[in-house]
Amino acid sequence: MAMSLFLIALIFVALAFEFINGFHDTANVVATPIATRSLSPYQAIILAAIFNFIGAYFSTGVAKTITSGLFDAHFVTHALLAAALISAIGWNLLTWWLGIPSSSSHALIGSLVGGVVVSSGGFSAVKWSGIVQKVILPMMFSPILAFFVALVIMIIMTLLLGTNKNPRKTNNFVRELQVLSASLLAFSHGSNDAQKTMAIITLALFSFGMVDTASVIPSWVIIICAVAMGCGTLAGGMKIIKTLSSRLAKLKPSNGFSAELSSGALILAASHFGLPVSTTQAASGSIMGAGYVNSGINWVVVRSMVTAWFLTLPITALLSAGVYELIIHIFSLA
């Protein structure tokens, strides 16, 4: 009975992480249409919630990467999962409070790796080649690639729209296109980020012997994670939205469209290949690339963001390890 209650509690904590992920990363999707006034904040958040929900059904490749591609699932324990979730939630809330766009994905992965290392008694349980190939390298190159893809799209947009003698009409047309590109970005966000929590819940079920393998995601897990992310997105994350929509770069409709198209396409490609990339990094890199053409970039904000990106993995790993030891200590006292 106690074990069943612990599993239920663990699932609720995982859904809480997904909810927080939704409002923490909402800014990635809605910042550009809000900045260019294509959509009001509430319209943008509702649109993001709908397509985040739909995108969560796109695939389960990212979830399978986390459950079996980064560490041996047999080393996963109930206490480890609880520690990882507490660590990731804590880091997300801290960066949200500070208004810094950080990666929920890397917060969770760092927390899991730290927990696996301390719970198994060593580093051998971690598949370091998978960490490097599917986490570290995408973390380094996805914002750079997003920057240049958005830059190229923006240059093409400038060439196509530059000869138009009615800029107001052109901007209104691009704002309509932004509804489509923002929907694409929201869909891609759901297709990648929702799968991290699916992986956590499936690992919990596996550790309790409720499923035979951690590599197959149950249908009901997909549904509840999609709902949690959609609800979290509706809650919004206005502090981070403000950072991306107004402080990082000044955006016109063509900039916003270029950024959304770039990050949406890259994240969808990552989901297809099972790469747990950071939506935050892809969106931020795209905004910088699109804004570089005609408005410049606020490098002070960029430095704070990049610092948070590089600190996320090691800090959450250490935090998760500490929380794990605390949980074990408390239960040993009980």
C-alpha positions as CSV (number, residue, x, y, z in Angstrom):
1,M,0.0,0.0,0.0
2,A,2.8,2.4,1.0
3,M,4.6,1.6,-2.3
4,S,1.5,2.3,-4.3
5,L,1.0,5.7,-2.6
6,F,4.7,6.5,-3.3
7,L,4.2,5.7,-7.0
8,I,1.1,7.9,-7.2
9,A,3.0,10.7,-5.4
10,L,5.9,10.3,-7.8
11,I,3.6,10.6,-10.8
12,F,2.0,13.7,-9.4
13,V,5.4,15.3,-8.8
14,A,6.4,14.4,-12.4
15,L,3.2,16.1,-13.7
16,A,4.0,19.1,-11.5
17,F,7.4,19.3,-13.3
18,E,5.5,19.1,-16.7
19,F,3.2,21.8,-15.6
20,I,6.1,24.0,-14.6
21,N,7.9,23.1,-17.8
22,G,4.8,24.4,-19.6
23,F,4.7,27.8,-18.1
24,H,8.5,28.1,-17.8
25,D,9.0,27.4,-21.5
26,T,5.9,29.1,-22.8
27,A,8.1,32.1,-23.5
28,N,9.9,30.1,-26.2
29,V,6.7,29.9,-28.2
30,V,4.9,33.1,-27.5
31,A,7.7,35.7,-27.1
32,T,8.0,36.5,-30.8
33,P,4.3,36.9,-31.7
34,I,3.8,39.1,-28.6
35,A,6.8,41.2,-29.4
36,T,5.6,41.8,-33.0
37,R,2.0,42.3,-31.9
38,S,0.8,39.5,-34.1
39,L,-1.1,38.1,-31.1
40,S,-2.0,39.4,-27.7
41,P,-0.3,37.6,-24.7
42,Y,-3.5,35.7,-23.9
43,Q,-4.1,34.7,-27.6
44,A,-0.5,33.5,-27.9
45,I,-0.6,31.5,-24.7
46,I,-3.9,29.8,-25.6
47,L,-2.5,29.0,-29.1
48,A,0.7,27.6,-27.6
49,A,-1.3,25.4,-25.1
50,I,-3.4,23.9,-27.9
51,F,-0.4,23.0,-30.1
52,N,1.8,21.9,-27.2
53,F,-1.0,19.4,-26.3
54,I,-1.2,18.2,-29.9
55,G,2.6,18.0,-30.3
56,A,2.9,15.7,-27.3
57,Y,1.4,12.9,-29.4
58,F,3.9,13.4,-32.3
59,S,6.4,10.7,-31.3
60,T,8.1,9.0,-28.3
61,G,11.7,9.0,-29.6
62,V,13.0,11.5,-27.1
63,A,11.4,9.6,-24.2
64,K,13.1,6.4,-25.3
65,T,16.4,8.2,-25.5
66,I,16.1,9.3,-21.8
67,T,14.8,5.9,-20.5
68,S,17.5,3.8,-22.2
69,G,20.0,6.0,-24.1
70,L,21.6,8.0,-21.3
71,F,21.9,5.4,-18.5
72,D,21.0,1.9,-17.6
73,A,17.3,1.9,-16.4
74,H,18.0,-0.8,-13.9
75,F,20.0,1.7,-11.8
76,V,16.9,3.9,-11.4
77,T,15.2,3.8,-8.0
78,H,12.2,5.6,-6.5
79,A,14.4,7.9,-4.4
80,L,16.5,8.8,-7.5
81,L,13.5,9.8,-9.5
82,A,12.1,11.9,-6.6
83,A,15.4,13.6,-6.1
84,A,15.8,14.3,-9.9
85,L,12.3,15.8,-10.1
86,I,12.8,18.0,-7.0
87,S,16.1,19.2,-8.3
88,A,14.8,20.0,-11.8
89,I,11.7,21.8,-10.4
90,G,13.8,23.8,-8.0
91,W,16.1,25.0,-10.8
92,N,13.2,25.8,-13.1
93,L,11.5,27.9,-10.4
94,L,14.7,29.7,-9.6
95,T,15.4,30.7,-13.2
96,W,11.8,31.6,-13.8
97,W,11.8,33.9,-10.7
98,L,15.0,35.5,-12.0
99,G,13.5,35.8,-15.5
100,I,16.3,33.8,-17.1
101,P,15.4,31.5,-20.0
102,S,17.1,28.2,-19.1
103,S,16.5,24.7,-20.3
104,S,14.0,22.5,-18.5
105,S,15.3,19.6,-20.6
106,H,18.8,20.0,-19.3
107,A,17.7,20.6,-15.8
108,L,15.9,17.2,-15.8
109,I,18.7,15.3,-17.6
110,G,21.4,16.8,-15.3
111,S,19.3,15.8,-12.3
112,L,18.9,12.3,-13.6
113,V,22.6,11.9,-14.3
114,G,23.5,13.2,-10.8
115,G,21.0,10.9,-9.2
116,V,22.2,7.9,-11.1
117,V,25.9,8.5,-10.3
118,V,25.3,8.9,-6.5
119,S,22.7,6.1,-6.3
120,S,24.7,3.5,-8.2
121,G,28.0,4.4,-6.5
122,G,29.9,5.5,-9.6
123,F,30.0,7.0,-13.1
124,S,29.9,3.6,-14.9
125,A,26.1,3.6,-14.9
126,V,26.0,6.6,-17.2
127,K,26.3,6.1,-20.9
128,W,28.7,8.9,-21.5
129,S,28.8,8.5,-25.3
130,G,25.0,9.0,-25.3
131,I,25.3,12.1,-23.0
132,V,27.9,13.6,-25.3
133,Q,26.2,12.8,-28.6
134,K,22.6,13.4,-27.6
135,V,22.9,16.1,-24.9
136,I,26.3,18.0,-24.9
137,L,26.8,18.4,-28.7
138,P,23.1,19.4,-29.4
139,M,23.4,21.9,-26.4
140,M,26.5,23.5,-28.0
141,F,25.4,23.5,-31.7
142,S,21.6,23.9,-31.6
143,P,21.6,27.6,-30.7
144,I,24.4,28.3,-33.2
145,L,22.5,26.4,-36.0
146,A,19.3,28.1,-35.0
147,F,21.0,31.5,-35.2
148,F,22.3,30.9,-38.8
149,V,19.1,29.3,-40.1
150,A,17.0,32.2,-38.7
151,L,19.6,34.7,-40.2
152,V,19.3,33.1,-43.6
153,I,15.5,33.1,-43.5
154,M,15.5,36.7,-42.4
155,I,17.8,37.7,-45.3
156,I,15.5,36.0,-47.7
157,M,12.5,37.7,-46.1
158,T,14.2,41.1,-46.4
159,L,15.0,40.5,-50.1
160,L,11.4,39.4,-50.8
161,L,9.7,42.2,-48.9
162,G,12.3,44.9,-49.3
163,T,10.9,46.2,-52.6
164,N,7.3,46.5,-51.2
165,K,6.1,50.1,-51.2
166,N,3.5,49.5,-48.6
167,P,5.3,48.3,-45.4
168,R,2.2,48.5,-43.2
169,K,0.3,46.1,-45.5
170,T,3.4,43.8,-45.6
171,N,3.7,43.7,-41.8
172,N,0.0,42.8,-41.5
173,F,0.5,40.0,-43.9
174,V,3.6,38.7,-42.1
175,R,1.7,38.9,-38.8
176,E,-0.9,36.5,-40.2
177,L,1.9,34.2,-41.3
178,Q,3.3,34.3,-37.7
179,V,0.2,32.6,-36.4
180,L,1.2,29.6,-38.5
181,S,4.9,29.7,-37.6
182,A,4.1,30.2,-33.9
183,S,1.8,27.1,-34.1
184,L,4.6,25.1,-35.7
185,L,7.0,26.2,-32.8
186,A,4.4,25.3,-30.2
187,F,3.8,21.9,-31.8
188,S,7.5,21.2,-32.0
189,H,7.9,22.2,-28.3
190,G,5.2,19.7,-27.3
191,S,6.8,17.0,-29.4
192,N,10.1,17.3,-27.7
193,D,9.6,18.6,-24.1
194,A,6.5,16.6,-23.1
195,Q,8.5,13.4,-23.7
196,K,10.9,14.1,-20.9
197,T,8.2,13.7,-18.3
198,M,6.8,10.7,-20.2
199,A,10.2,9.1,-19.7
200,I,10.2,9.9,-15.9
201,I,6.8,8.3,-15.3
202,T,7.7,5.3,-17.4
203,L,10.9,4.9,-15.4
204,A,8.9,5.1,-12.2
205,L,6.5,2.4,-13.5
206,F,9.5,0.2,-14.4
207,S,11.2,0.7,-11.1
208,F,8.0,-0.5,-9.4
209,G,7.6,-3.4,-11.7
210,M,4.4,-2.1,-13.3
211,V,5.8,-2.4,-16.8
212,D,8.2,-4.9,-18.3
213,T,10.4,-2.4,-20.2
214,A,11.3,1.3,-19.9
215,S,11.5,1.7,-23.6
216,V,7.8,1.5,-24.4
217,I,5.7,4.5,-23.3
218,P,2.1,3.6,-22.2
219,S,-0.7,5.5,-24.0
220,W,-2.2,6.9,-20.8
221,V,1.2,8.4,-19.8
222,I,1.3,10.3,-23.1
223,I,-2.2,11.6,-22.5
224,I,-1.6,12.9,-18.9
225,C,1.7,14.5,-19.9
226,A,0.1,16.3,-22.8
227,V,-2.7,17.6,-20.6
228,A,-0.2,18.7,-17.9
229,M,2.0,20.6,-20.4
230,G,-1.1,22.2,-22.0
231,C,-2.4,23.4,-18.6
232,G,1.1,24.7,-17.6
233,T,1.3,26.6,-20.9
234,L,-2.0,28.3,-20.1
235,A,-0.5,29.5,-16.8
236,G,2.1,31.5,-18.8
237,G,5.5,32.6,-17.7
238,M,5.4,36.4,-18.1
239,K,8.9,37.1,-16.6
240,I,10.7,35.0,-19.2
241,I,8.3,36.1,-21.9
242,K,9.4,39.7,-21.2
243,T,13.1,38.8,-21.5
244,L,12.7,37.1,-24.9
245,S,10.1,39.4,-26.3
246,S,11.7,42.8,-25.5
247,R,15.1,42.5,-23.9
248,L,17.0,40.0,-26.1
249,A,16.4,41.8,-29.5
250,K,14.0,44.2,-31.1
251,L,11.7,42.2,-33.4
252,K,9.5,43.2,-36.3
253,P,7.0,40.7,-37.8
254,S,9.5,39.4,-40.4
255,N,12.0,38.8,-37.6
256,G,9.5,37.0,-35.5
257,F,8.4,34.8,-38.4
258,S,12.0,33.9,-39.2
259,A,12.8,33.0,-35.6
260,E,9.7,30.8,-35.2
261,L,10.2,29.0,-38.5
262,S,13.8,28.3,-37.7
263,S,13.4,27.0,-34.1
264,G,10.2,25.1,-35.0
265,A,11.8,23.2,-37.8
266,L,15.0,22.4,-35.9
267,I,13.1,21.1,-32.8
268,L,10.9,18.9,-35.0
269,A,14.0,17.5,-36.6
270,A,15.5,16.8,-33.2
271,S,12.3,15.1,-32.1
272,H,12.4,12.9,-35.2
273,F,15.9,11.7,-34.3
274,G,15.1,11.3,-30.6
275,L,17.4,14.2,-29.4
276,P,16.3,15.9,-26.2
277,V,17.3,19.4,-27.3
278,S,16.5,22.6,-25.4
279,T,13.6,24.5,-26.9
280,T,14.9,27.5,-24.9
281,Q,18.2,27.4,-26.7
282,A,16.8,26.9,-30.1
283,A,14.3,29.7,-29.7
284,S,16.8,32.1,-28.2
285,G,19.4,31.4,-30.9
286,S,16.7,31.9,-33.6
287,I,15.6,35.2,-32.0
288,M,19.2,36.4,-32.0
289,G,19.8,35.3,-35.6
290,A,16.6,37.0,-36.8
291,G,17.2,40.1,-34.8
292,Y,20.8,40.5,-35.9
293,V,19.9,41.7,-39.4
294,N,18.3,45.0,-38.6
295,S,18.1,45.6,-34.9
296,G,21.1,44.1,-33.1
297,I,21.3,41.9,-30.0
298,N,21.4,42.8,-26.3
299,W,24.7,41.0,-25.5
300,V,24.3,41.6,-21.7
301,V,21.1,39.4,-21.8
302,V,22.8,36.8,-24.0
303,R,25.7,36.5,-21.5
304,S,23.3,35.8,-18.6
305,M,21.4,33.2,-20.7
306,V,24.5,31.4,-21.9
307,T,25.9,31.3,-18.3
308,A,22.6,29.7,-17.2
309,W,22.8,27.2,-20.0
310,F,26.2,26.0,-19.1
311,L,25.5,25.9,-15.4
312,T,22.3,24.0,-15.6
313,L,23.7,20.5,-16.1
314,P,26.4,20.5,-13.4
315,I,24.3,22.4,-10.8
316,T,21.2,20.2,-11.2
317,A,23.4,17.1,-11.1
318,L,25.0,18.2,-7.8
319,L,21.6,19.3,-6.4
320,S,20.0,16.0,-7.3
321,A,22.8,14.1,-5.7
322,G,22.4,16.1,-2.5
323,V,18.6,15.7,-2.5
324,Y,19.0,12.0,-3.0
325,E,21.4,11.6,0.0
326,L,18.9,13.7,2.0
327,I,16.0,11.4,1.0
328,I,17.9,8.3,1.9
329,H,19.0,9.8,5.2
330,I,15.5,10.7,6.1
331,F,14.1,7.3,5.2
332,S,16.9,5.6,7.1
333,L,15.9,7.6,10.2
334,A,12.2,6.7,9.9
